[in-house]
Amino acid sequence: MINASRLVVVSGGATGIGRAIAGAFATDGDRVVIIGRREELLRQAAEEMNRAAGSASVIPIGADLTEPSEVERAADRIAELGTVDVLVNNAGAIITPPAESGLGALAASWRHDLEINLITAVLLTNALLDRLTRPGGRLVMISSAAAQRGGAGSHSAGSYAAAKAALHGWALGLARQLGPDGITVNILAPGYIQDTDIFRGQDTPEFVAAKIADTLVGRPGTPADVAAAVRYIASADAGYLTGQIIGLNGGAVLGR
Ligand code: NDP
């Protein structure tokens, strides 16, 4: 799986899964743009990844991807670096369900979830659409097993699962649209992935044990598991793989 140095964009690339993905591409010798809202964190993450890769290939760009003007600004900076070979829409979050009751709070919480988990990807992709490498470009959406299983119980109201499932519908259409240009679009839906911020504070031993019990392989996923899958989907070898929803969940969606 050897690719010439490419330009890769990873949203949410300073932390957790995104960081593992960005680090894997940087180690492969690619130039990697990482995007997030926390600029100092981004700068530090880029420095650490550059040190590990022994190069200056990771470039931090601060932007709130729910804000169209900030997305445009980020896309203009990316355009200065060249055409985008790989875009990984990884930014996302599980929104804590509202403490207050009432439809107003419910609507606000759902809108927020859709903004962070769906609109970020839609805006960044559209801003970069004309700047994708044709043929050969690769789009990867980081979704969640919650979109396949339904989001309920301890960690999420239905809005997270619904936002990720909406990502699927949109991305599958994009695969149709971009296939003739030689661009692949795939959706990677991880199950429980340990050691990221998304479940921080919630990941009690009981919570983790329940997540592991859901799997067939008896262990949680890691950011490195996700990075390895993204690396393949984004590789030159994966040109025949498009329009797929790929579960990466240790068999968790099958149930026991
Ligand atoms: P993290 O909280 O570590 O990563 C989320 C990243 O998204 C952060 O870097 C955050 O940076 C960025 N982000 C959030 N909102 C915005 C925004 N408005 N604009 C720009 N960047 C934003 O959690 P994970 O690594 O776990 O999550 C990464 C992805 O994986 C998410 O899409 C998540 O839904 C998905 N996922 C995670 C699973 C898990 O078990 N961990 C399971 C299934 C899916 P900042 O706050 O600085 O903006």
py3Dmol code that shows the C-alpha trace and the ligand (Angstrom):
import py3Dmol

protein = """\
ATOM      1  CA  MET A   1       0.000   0.000   0.000  1.00  0.00           C
ATOM      2  CA  ILE A   2       2.436   2.682  -1.103  1.00  0.00           C
ATOM      3  CA  ASN A   3       1.070   6.068  -2.126  1.00  0.00           C
ATOM      4  CA  ALA A   4       3.013   9.114  -3.298  1.00  0.00           C
ATOM      5  CA  SER A   5       2.830  11.972  -0.763  1.00  0.00           C
ATOM      6  CA  ARG A   6      -0.718  13.276  -0.704  1.00  0.00           C
ATOM      7  CA  LEU A   7      -2.628  16.179   0.819  1.00  0.00           C
ATOM      8  CA  VAL A   8      -4.970  14.834   3.491  1.00  0.00           C
ATOM      9  CA  VAL A   9      -7.526  16.830   5.509  1.00  0.00           C
ATOM     10  CA  VAL A  10      -8.777  15.431   8.826  1.00  0.00           C
ATOM     11  CA  SER A  11     -11.457  17.347  10.719  1.00  0.00           C
ATOM     12  CA  GLY A  12     -11.151  16.902  14.473  1.00  0.00           C
ATOM     13  CA  GLY A  13      -7.575  15.764  13.832  1.00  0.00           C
ATOM     14  CA  ALA A  14      -6.076  17.008  17.119  1.00  0.00           C
ATOM     15  CA  THR A  15      -7.754  14.483  19.401  1.00  0.00           C
ATOM     16  CA  GLY A  16      -8.842  10.869  19.740  1.00  0.00           C
ATOM     17  CA  ILE A  17      -9.694   9.020  16.558  1.00  0.00           C
ATOM     18  CA  GLY A  18      -8.890  11.980  14.288  1.00  0.00           C
ATOM     19  CA  ARG A  19      -5.471  12.301  15.797  1.00  0.00           C
ATOM     20  CA  ALA A  20      -4.689   8.624  15.203  1.00  0.00           C
ATOM     21  CA  ILE A  21      -5.857   9.003  11.593  1.00  0.00           C
ATOM     22  CA  ALA A  22      -3.795  12.174  11.044  1.00  0.00           C
ATOM     23  CA  GLY A  23      -0.749  10.587  12.692  1.00  0.00           C
ATOM     24  CA  ALA A  24      -0.990   7.514  10.452  1.00  0.00           C
ATOM     25  CA  PHE A  25      -1.020   9.633   7.283  1.00  0.00           C
ATOM     26  CA  ALA A  26       1.843  11.811   8.562  1.00  0.00           C
ATOM     27  CA  THR A  27       3.885   8.694   9.282  1.00  0.00           C
ATOM     28  CA  ASP A  28       3.196   7.556   5.719  1.00  0.00           C
ATOM     29  CA  GLY A  29       4.803  10.799   4.502  1.00  0.00           C
ATOM     30  CA  ASP A  30       1.611  12.641   3.565  1.00  0.00           C
ATOM     31  CA  ARG A  31       0.910  16.309   4.279  1.00  0.00           C
ATOM     32  CA  VAL A  32      -1.972  16.466   6.730  1.00  0.00           C
ATOM     33  CA  VAL A  33      -4.213  19.398   7.609  1.00  0.00           C
ATOM     34  CA  ILE A  34      -5.917  19.017  10.978  1.00  0.00           C
ATOM     35  CA  ILE A  35      -8.933  21.188  11.797  1.00  0.00           C
ATOM     36  CA  GLY A  36     -10.688  21.933  15.086  1.00  0.00           C
ATOM     37  CA  ARG A  37     -11.906  24.795  17.245  1.00  0.00           C
ATOM     38  CA  ARG A  38      -9.186  24.697  19.932  1.00  0.00           C
ATOM     39  CA  GLU A  39      -6.212  26.363  18.266  1.00  0.00           C
ATOM     40  CA  GLU A  40      -3.628  25.796  20.995  1.00  0.00           C
ATOM     41  CA  LEU A  41      -4.509  22.117  21.179  1.00  0.00           C
ATOM     42  CA  LEU A  42      -4.231  21.846  17.396  1.00  0.00           C
ATOM     43  CA  ARG A  43      -0.833  23.528  17.384  1.00  0.00           C
ATOM     44  CA  GLN A  44       0.489  21.196  20.101  1.00  0.00           C
ATOM     45  CA  ALA A  45      -0.913  18.104  18.370  1.00  0.00           C
ATOM     46  CA  ALA A  46       0.675  19.147  15.066  1.00  0.00           C
ATOM     47  CA  GLU A  47       4.021  19.726  16.770  1.00  0.00           C
ATOM     48  CA  GLU A  48       3.915  16.303  18.432  1.00  0.00           C
ATOM     49  CA  MET A  49       2.906  14.516  15.235  1.00  0.00           C
ATOM     50  CA  ASN A  50       5.606  16.324  13.265  1.00  0.00           C
ATOM     51  CA  ARG A  51       8.180  15.317  15.836  1.00  0.00           C
ATOM     52  CA  ALA A  52       7.017  11.675  15.645  1.00  0.00           C
ATOM     53  CA  ALA A  53       7.015  11.696  11.824  1.00  0.00           C
ATOM     54  CA  GLY A  54      10.333  13.550  11.648  1.00  0.00           C
ATOM     55  CA  SER A  55       8.906  16.160   9.272  1.00  0.00           C
ATOM     56  CA  ALA A  56       6.789  19.308   9.172  1.00  0.00           C
ATOM     57  CA  SER A  57       3.924  17.688   7.376  1.00  0.00           C
ATOM     58  CA  VAL A  58       1.057  18.344   9.815  1.00  0.00           C
ATOM     59  CA  ILE A  59      -0.573  21.748   9.434  1.00  0.00           C
ATOM     60  CA  PRO A  60      -3.103  22.985  12.035  1.00  0.00           C
ATOM     61  CA  ILE A  61      -6.032  25.150  10.951  1.00  0.00           C
ATOM     62  CA  GLY A  62      -8.419  26.497  13.573  1.00  0.00           C
ATOM     63  CA  ALA A  63     -12.077  26.654  12.518  1.00  0.00           C
ATOM     64  CA  ASP A  64     -15.519  25.987  13.868  1.00  0.00           C
ATOM     65  CA  LEU A  65     -16.867  23.817  11.071  1.00  0.00           C
ATOM     66  CA  THR A  66     -20.469  24.670  11.878  1.00  0.00           C
ATOM     67  CA  GLU A  67     -19.733  28.280  10.769  1.00  0.00           C
ATOM     68  CA  PRO A  68     -19.825  28.740   6.972  1.00  0.00           C
ATOM     69  CA  SER A  69     -17.441  31.736   6.981  1.00  0.00           C
ATOM     70  CA  GLU A  70     -14.872  29.821   9.052  1.00  0.00           C
ATOM     71  CA  VAL A  71     -15.174  26.807   6.760  1.00  0.00           C
ATOM     72  CA  GLU A  72     -14.589  29.036   3.727  1.00  0.00           C
ATOM     73  CA  ARG A  73     -11.537  30.570   5.354  1.00  0.00           C
ATOM     74  CA  ALA A  74     -10.140  27.117   6.160  1.00  0.00           C
ATOM     75  CA  ALA A  75     -10.845  25.904   2.607  1.00  0.00           C
ATOM     76  CA  ASP A  76      -8.996  28.917   1.148  1.00  0.00           C
ATOM     77  CA  ARG A  77      -5.958  28.106   3.262  1.00  0.00           C
ATOM     78  CA  ILE A  78      -6.122  24.453   2.214  1.00  0.00           C
ATOM     79  CA  ALA A  79      -6.381  25.487  -1.454  1.00  0.00           C
ATOM     80  CA  GLU A  80      -3.003  27.219  -1.101  1.00  0.00           C
ATOM     81  CA  LEU A  81      -1.506  23.797  -0.293  1.00  0.00           C
ATOM     82  CA  GLY A  82      -2.798  22.086  -3.449  1.00  0.00           C
ATOM     83  CA  THR A  83      -5.628  19.758  -4.381  1.00  0.00           C
ATOM     84  CA  VAL A  84      -7.030  17.525  -1.662  1.00  0.00           C
ATOM     85  CA  ASP A  85      -6.389  13.816  -2.149  1.00  0.00           C
ATOM     86  CA  VAL A  86      -8.125  12.594   1.003  1.00  0.00           C
ATOM     87  CA  LEU A  87     -10.806  14.260   3.131  1.00  0.00           C
ATOM     88  CA  VAL A  88     -11.738  12.568   6.396  1.00  0.00           C
ATOM     89  CA  ASN A  89     -14.840  14.086   7.970  1.00  0.00           C
ATOM     90  CA  ASN A  90     -14.199  12.973  11.532  1.00  0.00           C
ATOM     91  CA  ALA A  91     -15.330  15.949  13.661  1.00  0.00           C
ATOM     92  CA  GLY A  92     -18.284  15.039  15.826  1.00  0.00           C
ATOM     93  CA  ALA A  93     -19.595  14.881  19.344  1.00  0.00           C
ATOM     94  CA  ILE A  94     -22.240  13.262  21.463  1.00  0.00           C
ATOM     95  CA  ILE A  95     -24.384  16.015  22.879  1.00  0.00           C
ATOM     96  CA  THR A  96     -25.561  15.546  26.434  1.00  0.00           C
ATOM     97  CA  PRO A  97     -29.347  15.326  26.295  1.00  0.00           C
ATOM     98  CA  PRO A  98     -30.984  18.453  27.739  1.00  0.00           C
ATOM     99  CA  ALA A  99     -31.583  18.478  31.471  1.00  0.00           C
ATOM    100  CA  GLU A 100     -34.716  20.588  31.050  1.00  0.00           C
ATOM    101  CA  SER A 101     -37.877  19.111  29.688  1.00  0.00           C
ATOM    102  CA  GLY A 102     -39.942  20.744  26.983  1.00  0.00           C
ATOM    103  CA  LEU A 103     -39.869  20.898  23.229  1.00  0.00           C
ATOM    104  CA  GLY A 104     -37.708  24.053  23.159  1.00  0.00           C
ATOM    105  CA  ALA A 105     -34.814  22.301  24.902  1.00  0.00           C
ATOM    106  CA  LEU A 106     -35.337  19.182  22.800  1.00  0.00           C
ATOM    107  CA  ALA A 107     -35.240  21.172  19.560  1.00  0.00           C
ATOM    108  CA  ALA A 108     -32.084  23.023  20.625  1.00  0.00           C
ATOM    109  CA  SER A 109     -30.338  19.775  21.526  1.00  0.00           C
ATOM    110  CA  TRP A 110     -31.299  18.063  18.246  1.00  0.00           C
ATOM    111  CA  ARG A 111     -30.217  21.107  16.194  1.00  0.00           C
ATOM    112  CA  HIS A 112     -26.875  21.172  17.987  1.00  0.00           C
ATOM    113  CA  ASP A 113     -26.316  17.453  17.359  1.00  0.00           C
ATOM    114  CA  LEU A 114     -27.153  17.798  13.666  1.00  0.00           C
ATOM    115  CA  GLU A 115     -24.841  20.829  13.384  1.00  0.00           C
ATOM    116  CA  ILE A 116     -21.840  19.060  14.906  1.00  0.00           C
ATOM    117  CA  ASN A 117     -22.265  15.593  13.412  1.00  0.00           C
ATOM    118  CA  LEU A 118     -23.750  16.346   9.998  1.00  0.00           C
ATOM    119  CA  ILE A 119     -23.476  20.004   8.984  1.00  0.00           C
ATOM    120  CA  THR A 120     -19.717  20.161   9.744  1.00  0.00           C
ATOM    121  CA  ALA A 121     -19.123  17.407   7.162  1.00  0.00           C
ATOM    122  CA  VAL A 122     -21.542  18.886   4.625  1.00  0.00           C
ATOM    123  CA  LEU A 123     -19.938  22.342   4.805  1.00  0.00           C
ATOM    124  CA  LEU A 124     -16.312  21.207   4.703  1.00  0.00           C
ATOM    125  CA  THR A 125     -16.958  18.769   1.857  1.00  0.00           C
ATOM    126  CA  ASN A 126     -18.801  21.339  -0.212  1.00  0.00           C
ATOM    127  CA  ALA A 127     -16.124  23.963   0.400  1.00  0.00           C
ATOM    128  CA  LEU A 128     -13.480  21.524  -0.875  1.00  0.00           C
ATOM    129  CA  LEU A 129     -15.528  19.839  -3.612  1.00  0.00           C
ATOM    130  CA  ASP A 130     -13.862  21.669  -6.510  1.00  0.00           C
ATOM    131  CA  ARG A 131     -10.462  21.143  -4.910  1.00  0.00           C
ATOM    132  CA  LEU A 132     -10.540  17.340  -4.709  1.00  0.00           C
ATOM    133  CA  THR A 133      -8.094  15.335  -6.787  1.00  0.00           C
ATOM    134  CA  ARG A 134      -9.823  13.944  -9.881  1.00  0.00           C
ATOM    135  CA  PRO A 135      -9.463  11.046 -10.454  1.00  0.00           C
ATOM    136  CA  GLY A 136      -8.229   9.370  -7.289  1.00  0.00           C
ATOM    137  CA  GLY A 137      -9.767  11.523  -4.523  1.00  0.00           C
ATOM    138  CA  ARG A 138     -11.006   9.770  -1.392  1.00  0.00           C
ATOM    139  CA  LEU A 139     -13.749  10.900   0.993  1.00  0.00           C
ATOM    140  CA  VAL A 140     -14.237   9.103   4.295  1.00  0.00           C
ATOM    141  CA  MET A 141     -17.054   9.922   6.713  1.00  0.00           C
ATOM    142  CA  ILE A 142     -16.618   8.828  10.307  1.00  0.00           C
ATOM    143  CA  SER A 143     -20.060   7.753  11.429  1.00  0.00           C
ATOM    144  CA  SER A 144     -21.005   5.483  14.307  1.00  0.00           C
ATOM    145  CA  ALA A 145     -22.497   2.075  15.029  1.00  0.00           C
ATOM    146  CA  ALA A 146     -25.239   4.108  16.728  1.00  0.00           C
ATOM    147  CA  ALA A 147     -26.532   4.944  13.227  1.00  0.00           C
ATOM    148  CA  GLN A 148     -26.938   1.228  12.540  1.00  0.00           C
ATOM    149  CA  ARG A 149     -28.180   0.127  15.964  1.00  0.00           C
ATOM    150  CA  GLY A 150     -30.233   3.136  16.986  1.00  0.00           C
ATOM    151  CA  GLY A 151     -29.010   5.513  19.636  1.00  0.00           C
ATOM    152  CA  ALA A 152     -30.512   4.919  22.998  1.00  0.00           C
ATOM    153  CA  GLY A 153     -29.538   4.134  26.542  1.00  0.00           C
ATOM    154  CA  SER A 154     -26.659   5.537  28.454  1.00  0.00           C
ATOM    155  CA  HIS A 155     -24.742   7.608  26.007  1.00  0.00           C
ATOM    156  CA  SER A 156     -27.005   9.265  23.563  1.00  0.00           C
ATOM    157  CA  ALA A 157     -30.423  10.443  22.809  1.00  0.00           C
ATOM    158  CA  GLY A 158     -31.632   9.511  19.356  1.00  0.00           C
ATOM    159  CA  SER A 159     -30.286  12.731  17.892  1.00  0.00           C
ATOM    160  CA  TYR A 160     -26.675  11.475  17.656  1.00  0.00           C
ATOM    161  CA  ALA A 161     -27.738   8.281  15.876  1.00  0.00           C
ATOM    162  CA  ALA A 162     -30.076  10.234  13.626  1.00  0.00           C
ATOM    163  CA  ALA A 163     -27.377  12.769  12.703  1.00  0.00           C
ATOM    164  CA  LYS A 164     -24.935   9.992  11.823  1.00  0.00           C
ATOM    165  CA  ALA A 165     -27.609   8.109   9.846  1.00  0.00           C
ATOM    166  CA  ALA A 166     -28.296  11.311   7.908  1.00  0.00           C
ATOM    167  CA  LEU A 167     -24.594  11.413   7.135  1.00  0.00           C
ATOM    168  CA  HIS A 168     -25.023   8.016   5.481  1.00  0.00           C
ATOM    169  CA  GLY A 169     -27.861   9.133   3.209  1.00  0.00           C
ATOM    170  CA  TRP A 170     -26.004  12.245   2.142  1.00  0.00           C
ATOM    171  CA  ALA A 171     -22.674  10.452   1.611  1.00  0.00           C
ATOM    172  CA  LEU A 172     -24.236   7.681  -0.488  1.00  0.00           C
ATOM    173  CA  GLY A 173     -25.650  10.336  -2.824  1.00  0.00           C
ATOM    174  CA  LEU A 174     -22.231  11.955  -2.967  1.00  0.00           C
ATOM    175  CA  ALA A 175     -20.718   8.596  -3.950  1.00  0.00           C
ATOM    176  CA  ARG A 176     -23.112   8.521  -6.919  1.00  0.00           C
ATOM    177  CA  GLN A 177     -22.283  12.118  -7.818  1.00  0.00           C
ATOM    178  CA  LEU A 178     -18.500  11.800  -7.565  1.00  0.00           C
ATOM    179  CA  GLY A 179     -17.975   8.241  -8.833  1.00  0.00           C
ATOM    180  CA  PRO A 180     -17.761   9.349 -12.481  1.00  0.00           C
ATOM    181  CA  ASP A 181     -14.973  11.765 -11.469  1.00  0.00           C
ATOM    182  CA  GLY A 182     -12.969   8.880 -10.015  1.00  0.00           C
ATOM    183  CA  ILE A 183     -13.579   9.937  -6.406  1.00  0.00           C
ATOM    184  CA  THR A 184     -14.665   7.331  -3.871  1.00  0.00           C
ATOM    185  CA  VAL A 185     -16.920   8.098  -0.911  1.00  0.00           C
ATOM    186  CA  ASN A 186     -17.225   5.676   1.990  1.00  0.00           C
ATOM    187  CA  ILE A 187     -18.646   5.692   5.473  1.00  0.00           C
ATOM    188  CA  LEU A 188     -16.819   4.089   8.373  1.00  0.00           C
ATOM    189  CA  ALA A 189     -19.040   3.373  11.361  1.00  0.00           C
ATOM    190  CA  PRO A 190     -16.993   2.506  14.473  1.00  0.00           C
ATOM    191  CA  GLY A 191     -18.391   0.842  17.552  1.00  0.00           C
ATOM    192  CA  TYR A 192     -17.021   1.726  20.990  1.00  0.00           C
ATOM    193  CA  ILE A 193     -13.516   3.168  20.669  1.00  0.00           C
ATOM    194  CA  GLN A 194     -11.570   3.590  23.888  1.00  0.00           C
ATOM    195  CA  ASP A 195      -9.287   6.449  24.924  1.00  0.00           C
ATOM    196  CA  THR A 196     -10.976   9.393  23.256  1.00  0.00           C
ATOM    197  CA  ASP A 197     -12.699  12.420  24.764  1.00  0.00           C
ATOM    198  CA  ILE A 198     -16.166  11.563  23.545  1.00  0.00           C
ATOM    199  CA  PHE A 199     -17.034   9.276  26.474  1.00  0.00           C
ATOM    200  CA  ARG A 200     -14.698  10.985  28.973  1.00  0.00           C
ATOM    201  CA  GLY A 201     -16.302  11.017  32.417  1.00  0.00           C
ATOM    202  CA  GLN A 202     -18.863   8.436  31.386  1.00  0.00           C
ATOM    203  CA  ASP A 203     -16.466   5.535  30.900  1.00  0.00           C
ATOM    204  CA  THR A 204     -16.853   3.843  34.269  1.00  0.00           C
ATOM    205  CA  PRO A 205     -15.647   0.216  34.536  1.00  0.00           C
ATOM    206  CA  GLU A 206     -19.296  -0.906  34.243  1.00  0.00           C
ATOM    207  CA  PHE A 207     -19.822   1.187  31.099  1.00  0.00           C
ATOM    208  CA  VAL A 208     -16.678  -0.191  29.475  1.00  0.00           C
ATOM    209  CA  ALA A 209     -17.511  -3.781  30.493  1.00  0.00           C
ATOM    210  CA  ALA A 210     -20.961  -3.447  28.921  1.00  0.00           C
ATOM    211  CA  LYS A 211     -19.444  -2.113  25.698  1.00  0.00           C
ATOM    212  CA  ILE A 212     -16.951  -4.976  25.571  1.00  0.00           C
ATOM    213  CA  ALA A 213     -19.687  -7.519  26.302  1.00  0.00           C
ATOM    214  CA  ASP A 214     -21.496  -6.237  23.198  1.00  0.00           C
ATOM    215  CA  THR A 215     -18.625  -7.260  20.940  1.00  0.00           C
ATOM    216  CA  LEU A 216     -17.805 -10.702  19.590  1.00  0.00           C
ATOM    217  CA  VAL A 217     -14.057 -10.180  19.929  1.00  0.00           C
ATOM    218  CA  GLY A 218     -14.083  -9.320  23.632  1.00  0.00           C
ATOM    219  CA  ARG A 219     -12.258  -6.022  23.484  1.00  0.00           C
ATOM    220  CA  PRO A 220     -12.940  -2.360  22.804  1.00  0.00           C
ATOM    221  CA  GLY A 221     -11.802  -0.718  19.592  1.00  0.00           C
ATOM    222  CA  THR A 222      -8.876   1.682  19.579  1.00  0.00           C
ATOM    223  CA  PRO A 223      -8.168   4.847  17.595  1.00  0.00           C
ATOM    224  CA  ALA A 224      -5.442   2.823  15.842  1.00  0.00           C
ATOM    225  CA  ASP A 225      -8.083   0.317  14.625  1.00  0.00           C
ATOM    226  CA  VAL A 226      -9.978   3.190  12.995  1.00  0.00           C
ATOM    227  CA  ALA A 227      -6.827   4.744  11.544  1.00  0.00           C
ATOM    228  CA  ALA A 228      -5.850   1.412   9.941  1.00  0.00           C
ATOM    229  CA  ALA A 229      -9.254   1.108   8.262  1.00  0.00           C
ATOM    230  CA  VAL A 230      -9.194   4.726   7.033  1.00  0.00           C
ATOM    231  CA  ARG A 231      -5.689   4.228   5.699  1.00  0.00           C
ATOM    232  CA  TYR A 232      -6.916   1.332   3.546  1.00  0.00           C
ATOM    233  CA  ILE A 233     -10.108   3.079   2.379  1.00  0.00           C
ATOM    234  CA  ALA A 234      -8.010   6.098   1.370  1.00  0.00           C
ATOM    235  CA  SER A 235      -5.335   4.058  -0.378  1.00  0.00           C
ATOM    236  CA  ALA A 236      -4.783   3.744  -4.104  1.00  0.00           C
ATOM    237  CA  ASP A 237      -5.615   0.031  -3.694  1.00  0.00           C
ATOM    238  CA  ALA A 238      -9.198   0.835  -2.661  1.00  0.00           C
ATOM    239  CA  GLY A 239     -10.355   2.430  -5.925  1.00  0.00           C
ATOM    240  CA  TYR A 240     -13.167  -0.126  -6.343  1.00  0.00           C
ATOM    241  CA  LEU A 241     -14.567   0.511  -2.866  1.00  0.00           C
ATOM    242  CA  THR A 242     -17.212   3.224  -2.888  1.00  0.00           C
ATOM    243  CA  GLY A 243     -20.676   3.932  -1.547  1.00  0.00           C
ATOM    244  CA  GLN A 244     -20.166   1.542   1.381  1.00  0.00           C
ATOM    245  CA  ILE A 245     -21.118   1.721   5.024  1.00  0.00           C
ATOM    246  CA  ILE A 246     -18.340  -0.181   6.726  1.00  0.00           C
ATOM    247  CA  GLY A 247     -18.935  -1.304  10.305  1.00  0.00           C
ATOM    248  CA  LEU A 248     -15.837  -1.412  12.510  1.00  0.00           C
ATOM    249  CA  ASN A 249     -17.269  -2.651  15.756  1.00  0.00           C
ATOM    250  CA  GLY A 250     -15.844  -6.021  16.816  1.00  0.00           C
ATOM    251  CA  GLY A 251     -19.123  -7.586  15.716  1.00  0.00           C
ATOM    252  CA  ALA A 252     -21.143  -5.462  18.137  1.00  0.00           C
ATOM    253  CA  VAL A 253     -23.983  -4.707  15.736  1.00  0.00           C
ATOM    254  CA  LEU A 254     -24.713  -8.444  15.350  1.00  0.00           C
ATOM    255  CA  GLY A 255     -25.542  -8.802  19.009  1.00  0.00           C
ATOM    256  CA  ARG A 256     -24.815 -11.971  20.949  1.00  0.00           C
TER     257      ARG A 256
END
"""
ligand_1 = """\
48
NDP
P -13.101 13.511 20.287
O -13.991 14.322 21.156
O -11.709 13.264 20.740
O -13.019 14.127 18.838
C -13.939 15.025 18.295
C -13.174 16.044 17.465
O -14.088 16.823 16.700
C -12.384 17.001 18.350
O -11.052 17.085 17.865
C -13.095 18.336 18.183
O -12.158 19.416 18.247
C -13.696 18.193 16.772
N -14.866 19.032 16.595
C -16.053 18.930 17.282
N -16.877 19.912 16.899
C -16.216 20.656 15.966
C -16.541 21.808 15.216
N -17.716 22.433 15.365
N -15.632 22.297 14.358
C -14.412 21.699 14.214
N -14.055 20.600 14.890
C -14.944 20.083 15.765
O -13.860 12.122 20.088
P -13.588 10.885 19.134
O -12.208 10.877 18.651
O -14.114 9.718 19.845
O -14.595 11.179 17.922
C -14.197 11.313 16.572
C -15.344 10.852 15.682
O -15.574 9.470 15.879
C -16.677 11.543 15.972
O -17.327 11.838 14.758
C -17.453 10.491 16.740
O -18.838 10.656 16.596
C -16.957 9.227 16.075
N -17.138 8.014 16.853
C -16.490 7.822 18.056
C -16.667 6.641 18.753
C -16.004 6.368 20.060
O -16.364 5.381 20.700
N -15.031 7.166 20.492
C -17.548 5.583 18.238
C -18.160 5.883 16.974
C -17.956 7.049 16.326
P -12.560 20.823 18.947
O -13.378 20.496 20.154
O -11.236 21.466 19.269
O -13.318 21.574 17.913
"""
view = py3Dmol.view(width=600, height=400)
view.addModel(protein, "pdb")
view.setStyle({"model": 0}, {"cartoon": {"style": "trace"}})
view.addModel(ligand_1, "xyz")
view.setStyle({"model": 1}, {"stick": {}})
view.zoomTo()
view.show()
